[in-house]
Amino acid sequence: MRQNVAPGIKIPTDLLLERLFNTSSISRFIKHYNAESTGFADFHRYINHLCAVRNLSPSKVVKKADIERKYGLQLFQGTRKPSRDKVIQLAFGFGLGYEETQELLTVARKSALYPKIERDAVIIFALKRKHSLHTVQSMLYELSLPILGEER
């Protein structure tokens, strides 16, 4: 059964896959089902919205996320694209929970946290318990896992 979805409405993944499988032109598919129609906002708009909703300043979030100030503010301006680790650090800067962090990763187009990966399991554990970034960094370090933001 085909469903029609209005522009700007998030399309269910199964319907999007059906349309992808049935398309004759990948370029037309990409053009038609752009970020807006799949429900993804621009990352910088999304994090600015989070600031407004949570009554936080970008500077405060960047500081709590332990991200270099200039780089962090560029993320909020949309002039830089974050790595997966930076997105996770921002989640801690915002004080997000597990589900909200997964959404933030999705909006940033980064892979979700996956509990079968040790490092991700530690991060999930910390998010579910509302631990600080400092605490998760200590946990990662104690388990000899790369800390967030560490070059690999």
Buried (B, 14 or more C-beta within 10 A) or exposed (E): EEEEBEEEEEBEEEBBEBBEEEBEEEEEBEEEBEEEBEEBEEBBEBBBEBBEEEEBEBEBBBEBBBBEEEEBBBBBEEEBBBEBBBBBBBBBBBBBBBEBBBBBBBBBEBEEBEEEEEBBBBBBBBBEEEBEBEEBBBBBEEEEBEBBBEEE
